[in-house]
Amino acid sequence: MTARFPAGHEPQSNRRATSRKDRTHLEMDEAERASRALRGRIGAHRLHATHDPRETTKAARLAFMSSFEREVDPDGLLEPEERARRASHARAAHFAHLAYLSAKARAARARRPRTLYLDD
């Protein structure tokens, strides 16, 4: 499945320079962060109470899947079936790599010595 986007509305890379606005969470105190998280949770529940999550995430899912198609066929030369087959394997490889990194991080965490903090 290839996602088609109107001219000028193609998905952009998630790699962006961090702006000052994006760094404001570093300057917030704990109460402010907790309040923001709670407000975000309330908003998410309201959204899911009034909209079908499959519809609200449809464009993102299409863009994500089409990224694998562009990865395996950047020039669009393959037949649609072959492109889809290769994209499926690229997606499986992506998630297998994430699982590998997760297992590696868990193993490193397990090897770290645990520190016991006692109250004085």
BALUMDO-448465 format. One record per residue: residue number from 1; x, y, z of N, C-alpha, C in turn; residue in one letter. Coordinates in steps of 0.05 Angstrom, whole numbers, plus 5000, padded with zeros to 4 digits. Each point is the difference from the previous one (the first is absolute). Layout:
# residues N
{NUM {X Y Z} {X Y Z} {X Y Z} "A"} ...
END
This chain:
# residues 120
{1 {5017 4977 5000} {4983 5023 5000} {5018 5025 5000} "M"} {2 {4997 5017 4981} {5015 5024 4998} {4982 5024 5008} "T"} {3 {5009 5016 5019} {4985 5023 5008} {5006 5023 4980} "A"} {4 {4979 5013 4992} {5003 5023 4982} {4993 5025 5015} "R"} {5 {5017 5020 4999} {4996 5025 5014} {4998 5022 4981} "F"} {6 {4983 5020 5005} {4998 5023 4983} {5027 5015 4999} "P"} {7 {5005 5013 4978} {5026 5015 4998} {5003 5019 5024} "A"} {8 {5023 5000 5011} {5005 5018 5023} {4992 4988 5027} "G"} {9 {4987 4977 5000} {4991 4987 5025} {5013 4973 5005} "H"} {10 {5023 4996 4988} {5014 4975 5004} {5010 4999 5029} "E"} {11 {5002 4976 5012} {5010 4999 5028} {5029 5008 5001} "P"} {12 {5007 5013 5021} {5028 5010 5003} {5014 4981 5020} "Q"} {13 {5026 5001 4999} {5017 4985 5018} {4995 5009 5029} "S"} {14 {5003 4982 5019} {4998 5007 5028} {5025 5014 5011} "N"} {15 {5021 5000 4984} {5025 5013 5009} {4998 5030 4996} "R"} {16 {4999 5014 5022} {4998 5029 4999} {5020 5011 5020} "R"} {17 {5008 5024 4995} {5016 5014 5020} {4982 5006 5024} "A"} {18 {5011 4997 5024} {4984 5006 5024} {4997 5030 5003} "T"} {19 {4975 5009 5000} {4995 5028 5003} {4998 5007 5030} "S"} {20 {4999 5026 5005} {4997 5009 5028} {4974 4989 5011} "R"} {21 {4979 5001 4984} {4974 4990 5009} {5001 4971 5009} "K"} {22 {5016 4984 4985} {5003 4972 5007} {5016 4995 5025} "D"} {23 {5015 5020 5009} {5016 4997 5024} {4987 5010 5025} "R"} {24 {4975 5010 4998} {4987 5011 5023} {4995 4979 5022} "T"} {25 {4997 4975 4992} {4996 4979 5020} {5024 4997 5019} "H"} {26 {5023 5008 4990} {5024 4999 5017} {5000 5021 5022} "L"} {27 {4985 5021 4995} {5000 5022 5019} {4976 4999 5019} "E"} {28 {4983 4980 4997} {4976 4998 5017} {5007 4986 5026} "M"} {29 {4986 5007 5022} {5004 4986 5025} {4982 4975 4999} "D"} {30 {5003 4983 5020} {4986 4974 5001} {4970 5003 5000} "E"} {31 {4989 5020 5015} {4971 5004 5000} {4989 5008 4973} "A"} {32 {5016 5017 4986} {4991 5009 4974} {5000 4976 4980} "E"} {33 {5021 4983 5001} {5001 4977 4983} {4977 4981 5005} "R"} {34 {4994 4996 5026} {4977 4982 5007} {4974 5011 4990} "A"} {35 {4996 5026 5003} {4976 5013 4991} {4997 4998 4970} "S"} {36 {5022 5004 4986} {4999 4998 4970} {4993 4971 4992} "R"} {37 {5012 4981 5013} {4995 4972 4994} {4970 4993 5005} "A"} {38 {4990 5009 5022} {4971 4995 5006} {4982 5013 4980} "L"} {39 {5006 5025 4992} {4983 5013 4980} {5002 4985 4973} "R"} {40 {5023 4990 4994} {5003 4985 4975} {4984 4974 5001} "G"} {41 {5000 4987 5023} {4985 4975 5003} {4970 5005 4998} "R"} {42 {4991 5022 5012} {4971 5008 4998} {4993 5005 4970} "I"} {43 {5017 5014 4986} {4995 5006 4972} {4999 4974 4983} "G"} {44 {5018 4981 5006} {5000 4975 4985} {4975 4984 5005} "A"} {45 {4991 5000 5025} {4975 4985 5006} {4976 5013 4987} "H"} {46 {4999 5027 4999} {4978 5014 4987} {5000 4994 4970} "R"} {47 {5024 5000 4988} {5002 4994 4971} {4990 4972 4994} "L"} {48 {5009 4981 5016} {4992 4972 4995} {4971 4994 5007} "H"} {49 {4989 5017 5017} {4971 4997 5007} {4982 5010 4977} "A"} {50 {5011 5018 4984} {4983 5012 4979} {5007 4992 4971} "T"} {51 {5024 4987 4997} {5009 4993 4973} {5011 4972 4999} "H"} {52 {4998 4987 4977} {5011 4974 4996} {5030 5002 4997} "D"} {53 {5016 4987 5017} {5029 5003 4999} {5011 4990 4974} "P"} {54 {4987 4982 4987} {5010 4991 4974} {4999 5022 4979} "R"} {55 {4980 5017 5003} {4997 5023 4981} {5020 5022 5007} "E"} {56 {5003 5006 5026} {5018 5022 5008} {5029 4993 4994} "T"} {57 {5008 4975 4999} {5027 4992 4995} {5005 4990 4971} "T"} {58 {4980 5001 4984} {5002 4988 4973} {5022 5013 4983} "K"} {59 {5001 5026 5000} {5021 5014 4984} {5028 4993 5010} "A"} {60 {5003 4999 5026} {5026 4993 5011} {5008 4972 4993} "A"} {61 {4981 4981 5002} {5007 4972 4993} {5007 4998 4970} "R"} {62 {4985 5014 4983} {5006 4999 4971} {5028 5012 4995} "L"} {63 {5007 5022 5013} {5026 5012 4996} {5022 4982 5010} "A"} {64 {4995 4986 5023} {5020 4982 5011} {5005 4977 4981} "F"} {65 {4978 4988 4990} {5003 4977 4982} {5012 5008 4974} "M"} {66 {4993 5024 4990} {5012 5009 4974} {5029 5005 5003} "S"} {67 {5010 5006 5024} {5029 5005 5003} {5015 4975 4994} "S"} {68 {4989 4976 5007} {5014 4975 4993} {4999 4995 4970} "F"} {69 {4978 5008 4987} {4999 4997 4971} {5020 5017 4986} "E"} {70 {5003 5025 5010} {5020 5018 4989} {5029 4990 5005} "R"} {71 {5003 4987 5023} {5027 4989 5007} {5008 4978 4980} "E"} {72 {4981 4982 4994} {5007 4977 4983} {4998 5007 4970} "V"} {73 {4985 5021 4993} {4996 5007 4972} {5000 5030 4997} "D"} {74 {5023 5013 5004} {5000 5030 5000} {4992 5012 4973} "P"} {75 {5005 4985 4978} {4994 5011 4973} {4973 4990 4990} "D"} {76 {4986 4984 5015} {4973 4990 4991} {5001 4982 4976} "G"} {77 {5020 4984 4997} {5003 4983 4977} {4989 4972 5003} "L"} {78 {4995 4991 5025} {4991 4973 5005} {4970 4998 4995} "L"} {79 {4992 4975 4994} {4971 4995 4999} {4988 5003 5028} "E"} {80 {4975 5009 5002} {4987 5004 5026} {5002 4976 5019} "P"} {81 {4996 4976 4989} {5001 4976 5017} {5028 4996 5012} "E"} {82 {5020 5004 4983} {5028 4996 5009} {5008 5022 5019} "E"} {83 {4991 5024 4995} {5006 5022 5019} {4987 4995 5027} "R"} {84 {4976 4990 5000} {4986 4994 5025} {5014 4977 5015} "A"} {85 {5009 4980 4985} {5013 4977 5013} {5026 5010 5013} "R"} {86 {5016 5016 4985} {5025 5009 5011} {4995 5020 5024} "R"} {87 {4980 5016 4997} {4994 5019 5022} {4992 4985 5025} "A"} {88 {4985 4978 4997} {4992 4984 5023} {5025 4989 5014} "S"} {89 {5020 4991 4985} {5025 4990 5012} {5016 5023 5013} "H"} {90 {5000 5023 4987} {5014 5023 5012} {4987 5008 5026} "A"} {91 {4974 4999 5001} {4985 5007 5025} {5007 4979 5021} "R"} {92 {5000 4974 4993} {5006 4979 5019} {5029 5004 5011} "A"} {93 {5018 5006 4982} {5028 5005 5008} {5002 5024 5019} "A"} {94 {4985 5021 4995} {5000 5023 5017} {4991 4993 5028} "H"} {95 {4978 4985 5002} {4990 4993 5027} {5018 4979 5014} "F"} {96 {5012 4982 4984} {5019 4981 5012} {5025 5015 5011} "A"} {97 {5008 5021 4985} {5023 5016 5010} {4992 5015 5026} "H"} {98 {4976 5010 5001} {4991 5013 5025} {5000 4980 5023} "L"} {99 {4990 4976 4995} {5000 4979 5021} {5028 4993 5009} "A"} {100 {5019 4998 4981} {5027 4995 5007} {5012 5022 5018} "Y"} {101 {4995 5025 4992} {5010 5022 5017} {4988 5000 5028} "L"} {102 {4974 4993 5001} {4987 4999 5026} {5012 4978 5017} "S"} {103 {5004 4976 4989} {5012 4978 5014} {5028 5007 5010} "A"} {104 {5015 5013 4982} {5028 5008 5007} {4999 5020 5024} "K"} {105 {4982 5019 4999} {4998 5019 5022} {4992 4987 5026} "A"} {106 {4981 4981 4998} {4992 4985 5025} {5023 4984 5011} "R"} {107 {5015 4987 4983} {5023 4985 5009} {5021 5018 5014} "A"} {108 {5005 5023 4988} {5019 5019 5012} {4990 5010 5027} "A"} {109 {4974 5004 5002} {4989 5010 5025} {5002 4978 5021} "R"} {110 {4996 4975 4992} {5001 4978 5019} {5029 4996 5010} "A"} {111 {5020 5006 4984} {5028 4997 5008} {5009 5022 5019} "R"} {112 {4986 5023 5000} {5009 5022 5017} {4996 4993 5029} "R"} {113 {5019 5007 5017} {4996 4995 5028} {4977 5017 5011} "P"} {114 {4985 4988 5017} {4978 5014 5012} {5009 5015 5025} "R"} {115 {4991 5025 5003} {5008 5016 5023} {4976 5001 5019} "T"} {116 {5006 4994 5025} {4979 5001 5020} {5003 5026 5015} "L"} {117 {4979 5015 5001} {5000 5026 5014} {4985 4996 5026} "Y"} {118 {5014 5006 5022} {4989 4999 5026} {4997 5027 5012} "L"} {119 {4979 5004 5015} {4996 5026 5013} {5019 5002 5023} "D"} {120 {5012 5023 5005} {5019 5003 5022} {4986 5001 5026} "D"} 
END
